[in-house]
Amino acid sequence: MTDEHVHPFPWRLMGLVAIIVIIATVAAGLVLSRNSVEQEPPPDASVFTPAPGQLPVEKLRQVTVLLQVRDRDRAAVSNVLIGVGGDTGYVAELILPRNLLLPTVPPLQLKDVDGPTGPVSAEGPIEVLLGVQVDAAVEMDRLAWAGLLDSIGAAPGTAHAADPASFPLVLDSVLSRLPADEQAIGQLLTSLGSMARTTVTNEDASHLLAVLGEGLRTQEVRREVLPVLALRAGPAQVAIIQQPEGDEAVQRLFPRALLQPGHPGTTRVVIERAGGSLGAATSARLALAGAGFGVVVQGGDAAVTESSVLVPVGTEAALAHGRDVAAVLGLPPTSVAVDESETATVDVRVVLGSGFRPM
């Protein structure tokens, strides 16, 4: 005869397990929701509107705005790239000549760009040419400029400011007298309407102008004119950036706004003529620009025979950019290598040798 023992169901143990599962589930949900807030901002979130718990972008790096004023004929006669933030302790201003030749296809002078609402804005070409980010563009026609002057009242040094050509001379006085309140600046931009066009929302433009105004009220201003060389192009005289003085000016003014490899936007390619002829460099630039790259041409330090395509790091993404550039130029994949020099600060650097022949 066998003894059968009846074991009671372990209710207490099951209850303990259930409580542990509930606590773990709640904790996991909290962690996931927090991560989703911190790591996945809404698709329409602005870079100028920080997520909760994060610093504004101007505390992390320089933010830059291209300010333009057009004359009666709609030419962008005054152009200033202005930057603030990034703990630089100053407001940077780079005055750009109206006849500055941009790396577009076909080449355009800065005065002839269509502006923020047109098909050829100056932002992208300026980024490619100078190697510095342009966060936003604000363009005003002469009526908007007059309206902005009227909004600040009679300010010292602005007696003849209505002339768009005087824009760079009175810019500091005007921006420093804008309202400190972003909402008030937003209302001002709204009142100017289509006469003051921007590449960002009025909310973001208001924030940027408020940051610039505060910087001008509290920090020193470092202002330079972009070094250029005059060049005759048919009946017109254009300005081309002078190297290396132009790069040095940009690096002095915008050390925390320089484009870094892998930046968003157009892949930037710098062609160095290292024995390659001017015609070969022009053909290479047109071919790459036609393929969607942002391209500038510079002189090289030494002449070589074989051309090479150099990328800043050995990641697959960087090497893929190099192979794409080599393919457009008809160079073999073996021409792609990692740049070991101090100039490895651009997406792709093409050393154009004397043996290069356009396809």
C-alpha positions as CSV (number, residue, x, y, z in Angstrom):
1,M,0.0,0.0,0.0
2,T,1.5,3.3,-1.0
3,D,1.2,6.6,0.8
4,E,0.0,9.5,-1.3
5,H,0.9,13.0,0.0
6,V,-1.1,16.0,-1.3
7,H,1.2,19.0,-1.8
8,P,-0.6,22.4,-1.4
9,F,-0.4,24.7,-4.5
10,P,2.4,27.3,-3.9
11,W,0.2,30.4,-3.9
12,R,2.7,32.5,-2.0
13,L,5.5,31.7,-4.4
14,M,3.4,32.4,-7.5
15,G,2.3,35.7,-5.9
16,L,5.9,36.7,-5.3
17,V,6.8,35.9,-8.9
18,A,3.8,37.9,-10.2
19,I,4.9,40.9,-8.2
20,I,8.4,40.7,-9.5
21,V,7.2,40.5,-13.1
22,I,4.9,43.5,-12.7
23,I,7.7,45.6,-11.2
24,A,10.1,44.6,-14.0
25,T,7.6,45.4,-16.7
26,V,6.8,48.9,-15.2
27,A,10.6,49.6,-14.9
28,A,11.3,48.5,-18.5
29,G,8.4,50.7,-19.7
30,L,9.8,53.7,-17.9
31,V,13.3,53.2,-19.3
32,L,12.0,52.7,-22.8
33,S,9.8,55.8,-22.7
34,R,12.6,57.9,-21.2
35,N,15.0,56.7,-24.0
36,S,12.4,57.5,-26.6
37,V,12.2,61.0,-25.3
38,E,16.0,61.5,-25.1
39,Q,17.1,59.7,-28.2
40,E,14.2,60.0,-30.7
41,P,13.0,63.6,-31.1
42,P,9.9,64.1,-33.2
43,P,10.5,64.1,-36.9
44,D,9.6,67.8,-37.2
45,A,11.7,68.9,-34.2
46,S,14.0,71.9,-34.8
47,V,17.7,71.8,-34.1
48,F,17.2,75.2,-32.4
49,T,14.6,73.8,-30.0
50,P,16.4,71.6,-27.5
51,A,14.8,68.5,-26.1
52,P,14.0,68.5,-22.4
53,G,17.2,68.2,-20.4
54,Q,19.4,69.2,-23.2
55,L,21.4,72.4,-23.8
56,P,20.4,74.8,-26.6
57,V,22.6,74.2,-29.7
58,E,24.3,77.6,-29.3
59,K,25.7,76.4,-26.1
60,L,27.3,73.4,-27.8
61,R,28.7,75.1,-31.0
62,Q,28.6,78.2,-33.0
63,V,25.4,78.8,-34.9
64,T,25.6,80.8,-38.1
65,V,23.2,82.9,-40.1
66,L,23.7,84.3,-43.6
67,L,22.1,87.8,-43.6
68,Q,21.4,89.3,-47.0
69,V,19.8,92.6,-48.2
70,R,18.7,93.1,-51.7
71,D,18.6,96.4,-53.7
72,R,15.9,97.8,-55.9
73,D,17.0,95.4,-58.7
74,R,16.7,92.3,-56.4
75,A,20.5,91.9,-56.4
76,A,21.9,90.7,-53.0
77,V,24.2,93.7,-52.5
78,S,25.1,93.1,-48.9
79,N,25.9,89.7,-47.5
80,V,27.3,88.9,-44.0
81,L,27.8,85.5,-42.4
82,I,27.4,86.0,-38.7
83,G,28.0,83.5,-35.9
84,V,27.6,83.3,-32.2
85,G,27.9,80.7,-29.4
86,G,30.0,77.6,-28.8
87,D,31.7,79.4,-25.8
88,T,33.8,81.4,-28.2
89,G,33.1,84.6,-26.2
90,Y,32.6,86.8,-29.3
91,V,30.3,87.4,-32.3
92,A,31.9,86.6,-35.6
93,E,31.1,88.5,-38.8
94,L,32.5,87.7,-42.2
95,I,31.6,90.2,-44.9
96,L,31.2,88.6,-48.3
97,P,31.6,90.6,-51.6
98,R,28.5,90.8,-53.8
99,N,30.5,89.5,-56.8
100,L,31.9,86.5,-55.0
101,L,32.0,83.6,-57.4
102,L,30.1,80.5,-56.0
103,P,30.9,76.9,-56.9
104,T,27.6,76.3,-58.7
105,V,27.0,74.9,-62.2
106,P,27.0,77.2,-64.0
107,P,29.0,79.5,-61.7
108,L,26.9,82.3,-60.1
109,Q,27.9,85.5,-58.4
110,L,26.6,85.8,-54.8
111,K,24.5,88.8,-55.8
112,D,22.6,86.7,-58.3
113,V,21.4,83.9,-56.1
114,D,17.6,83.5,-55.9
115,G,17.5,83.5,-52.1
116,P,15.8,81.2,-49.5
117,T,12.7,80.7,-51.6
118,G,14.4,80.3,-54.9
119,P,16.0,77.3,-56.6
120,V,19.6,78.4,-56.0
121,S,20.0,79.6,-52.4
122,A,23.4,80.8,-51.2
123,E,23.5,78.5,-48.2
124,G,24.8,75.3,-49.8
125,P,27.4,77.0,-52.1
126,I,28.7,79.1,-49.2
127,E,29.1,75.9,-47.1
128,V,31.0,74.2,-50.0
129,L,33.2,77.3,-50.7
130,L,34.1,78.2,-47.1
131,G,33.9,74.8,-45.4
132,V,31.7,76.2,-42.7
133,Q,28.1,75.4,-41.8
134,V,25.3,77.8,-42.6
135,D,22.4,77.1,-40.2
136,A,20.0,79.6,-41.7
137,A,19.6,82.4,-44.2
138,V,17.5,85.6,-43.7
139,E,17.0,87.7,-46.7
140,M,15.4,91.2,-46.7
141,D,14.5,93.4,-49.6
142,R,15.0,97.1,-49.2
143,L,11.5,97.6,-47.9
144,A,11.9,95.0,-45.2
145,W,15.3,96.5,-44.3
146,A,13.6,99.9,-44.0
147,G,10.9,98.3,-41.8
148,L,13.4,96.7,-39.6
149,L,15.2,100.1,-39.1
150,D,11.9,101.7,-38.3
151,S,11.1,99.1,-35.7
152,I,14.2,100.0,-33.6
153,G,13.7,103.8,-33.8
154,A,16.4,106.3,-34.1
155,A,19.6,104.6,-33.3
156,P,23.1,106.1,-33.1
157,G,25.1,105.6,-36.4
158,T,22.1,104.6,-38.5
159,A,21.1,107.9,-40.0
160,H,21.9,106.8,-43.5
161,A,21.2,103.1,-43.0
162,A,18.3,102.9,-45.4
163,D,20.8,102.4,-48.2
164,P,21.2,98.6,-48.5
165,A,24.9,99.1,-49.2
166,S,25.4,100.4,-45.7
167,F,24.0,97.1,-44.2
168,P,27.4,95.7,-43.0
169,L,28.3,99.0,-41.3
170,V,25.1,99.3,-39.2
171,L,24.3,95.6,-38.7
172,D,25.6,95.5,-35.1
173,S,23.6,98.5,-34.1
174,V,20.4,97.2,-35.6
175,L,20.6,93.6,-34.3
176,S,21.6,94.7,-30.8
177,R,18.5,96.9,-30.6
178,L,16.0,94.2,-31.5
179,P,13.7,93.1,-28.7
180,A,15.2,90.5,-26.4
181,D,11.9,88.6,-26.3
182,E,11.7,86.0,-29.0
183,Q,8.0,86.3,-29.3
184,A,8.3,90.0,-30.1
185,I,10.9,89.3,-32.8
186,G,8.6,86.7,-34.2
187,Q,5.8,89.3,-34.4
188,L,8.2,91.7,-36.2
189,L,9.2,89.0,-38.7
190,T,5.5,88.2,-39.3
191,S,4.8,91.9,-39.9
192,L,7.6,92.1,-42.5
193,G,6.0,89.0,-44.2
194,S,7.3,88.0,-47.7
195,M,9.8,91.0,-47.6
196,A,11.9,89.1,-45.1
197,R,12.3,85.5,-46.2
198,T,14.1,82.8,-44.2
199,T,15.2,79.2,-44.7
200,V,13.8,78.3,-41.3
201,T,10.5,78.9,-39.5
202,N,9.8,82.3,-38.0
203,E,10.1,80.7,-34.6
204,D,13.6,79.5,-35.3
205,A,14.6,82.7,-37.0
206,S,13.3,84.6,-33.9
207,H,15.4,82.5,-31.7
208,L,18.5,83.0,-33.8
209,L,18.1,86.7,-34.0
210,A,17.5,86.9,-30.3
211,V,20.7,84.9,-29.6
212,L,22.7,87.2,-32.0
213,G,21.2,90.3,-30.4
214,E,22.2,89.1,-26.9
215,G,25.7,88.3,-28.2
216,L,26.1,91.8,-29.7
217,R,25.0,93.4,-26.4
218,T,27.3,91.4,-24.2
219,Q,30.3,90.3,-26.3
220,E,33.0,91.7,-28.5
221,V,32.6,91.6,-32.3
222,R,35.3,90.1,-34.6
223,R,34.7,91.3,-38.1
224,E,36.7,90.5,-41.3
225,V,36.2,90.8,-45.0
226,L,36.7,87.6,-46.9
227,P,40.1,87.8,-48.7
228,V,39.5,87.6,-52.5
229,L,41.2,88.1,-55.8
230,A,39.6,90.1,-58.6
231,L,39.2,88.1,-61.9
232,R,37.9,89.3,-65.2
233,A,35.2,87.0,-66.5
234,G,34.0,88.4,-69.8
235,P,32.6,91.9,-69.3
236,A,32.2,91.4,-65.6
237,Q,34.7,91.3,-62.8
238,V,34.2,88.6,-60.2
239,A,35.9,87.8,-56.9
240,I,37.4,84.4,-56.1
241,I,38.4,83.4,-52.7
242,Q,42.1,83.9,-52.0
243,Q,43.9,80.9,-50.6
244,P,45.2,80.2,-48.0
245,E,44.1,83.5,-46.5
246,G,40.4,82.8,-47.0
247,D,40.6,79.5,-45.1
248,E,42.6,81.1,-42.3
249,A,40.0,83.9,-41.9
250,V,37.2,81.3,-41.7
251,Q,39.1,79.3,-39.1
252,R,39.8,82.3,-37.0
253,L,36.2,83.5,-37.0
254,F,34.3,80.2,-37.0
255,P,36.4,77.5,-35.1
256,R,33.3,75.9,-33.7
257,A,31.3,75.9,-37.0
258,L,33.7,74.3,-39.4
259,L,32.3,71.4,-41.5
260,Q,33.5,68.1,-40.2
261,P,33.8,64.8,-42.2
262,G,30.4,63.1,-42.3
263,H,28.5,66.3,-41.9
264,P,24.8,66.4,-43.1
265,G,24.2,67.7,-46.6
266,T,26.2,67.6,-49.7
267,T,29.5,65.7,-49.8
268,R,32.3,68.2,-50.0
269,V,35.1,67.5,-52.4
270,V,38.3,69.6,-52.5
271,I,40.4,69.2,-55.7
272,E,44.1,70.1,-55.3
273,R,46.0,70.8,-58.4
274,A,49.2,68.9,-57.9
275,G,50.4,69.0,-61.5
276,G,47.0,68.8,-63.1
277,S,46.3,71.5,-65.6
278,L,43.6,74.2,-65.1
279,G,41.5,72.6,-67.8
280,A,41.7,69.2,-66.2
281,A,40.7,70.6,-62.9
282,T,37.8,72.4,-64.5
283,S,36.6,69.2,-66.2
284,A,37.0,67.2,-62.9
285,R,35.0,69.9,-61.0
286,L,32.2,69.9,-63.6
287,A,32.0,66.1,-63.7
288,L,31.8,65.8,-59.9
289,A,29.3,68.7,-59.5
290,G,27.1,67.1,-62.2
291,A,27.2,63.9,-60.0
292,G,25.8,65.8,-57.0
293,F,29.0,66.6,-55.1
294,G,29.9,70.0,-53.7
295,V,33.3,70.8,-55.3
296,V,36.0,73.5,-54.8
297,V,39.4,73.7,-56.6
298,Q,42.6,74.7,-54.8
299,G,46.2,74.9,-55.6
300,G,48.6,72.1,-54.5
301,D,51.9,72.3,-52.7
302,A,53.8,69.8,-54.9
303,A,53.5,68.3,-58.3
304,V,52.8,64.5,-58.8
305,T,52.1,62.3,-61.7
306,E,49.4,59.9,-60.4
307,S,46.2,61.2,-59.1
308,S,44.8,60.0,-55.7
309,V,41.5,60.2,-53.9
310,L,41.9,60.6,-50.1
311,V,39.3,60.2,-47.4
312,P,39.7,61.2,-43.7
313,V,39.0,57.8,-42.1
314,G,39.0,54.2,-43.1
315,T,35.3,53.5,-42.4
316,E,33.3,51.8,-45.1
317,A,31.1,54.9,-45.5
318,A,34.1,57.2,-46.1
319,L,35.7,54.7,-48.5
320,A,32.5,54.4,-50.4
321,H,32.4,58.2,-50.9
322,G,36.0,58.0,-52.2
323,R,35.2,55.2,-54.6
324,D,32.2,57.1,-55.9
325,V,34.4,60.1,-56.6
326,A,37.1,58.0,-58.2
327,A,34.4,56.4,-60.5
328,V,33.2,59.7,-61.7
329,L,36.7,60.8,-62.5
330,G,37.6,57.5,-64.2
331,L,40.2,56.7,-61.6
332,P,40.8,53.1,-60.5
333,P,39.5,51.9,-57.0
334,T,43.2,51.5,-56.0
335,S,43.5,55.3,-56.1
336,V,41.4,55.6,-53.0
337,A,43.3,55.8,-49.7
338,V,43.1,57.1,-46.2
339,D,44.5,60.6,-45.8
340,E,47.2,60.7,-43.2
341,S,48.0,64.4,-43.5
342,E,46.8,67.3,-41.3
343,T,44.4,68.4,-44.0
344,A,42.2,65.3,-43.5
345,T,39.3,67.6,-42.5
346,V,37.1,67.3,-45.7
347,D,34.9,64.5,-46.9
348,V,37.1,63.7,-50.0
349,R,40.3,65.3,-51.2
350,V,41.4,64.7,-54.8
351,V,45.1,65.2,-55.5
352,L,45.0,65.9,-59.2
353,G,48.3,64.8,-60.8
354,S,49.7,65.7,-64.2
355,G,48.8,62.3,-65.6
356,F,45.0,63.0,-65.1
357,R,43.0,63.0,-68.3
358,P,39.3,63.9,-68.3
359,M,37.0,61.1,-69.4
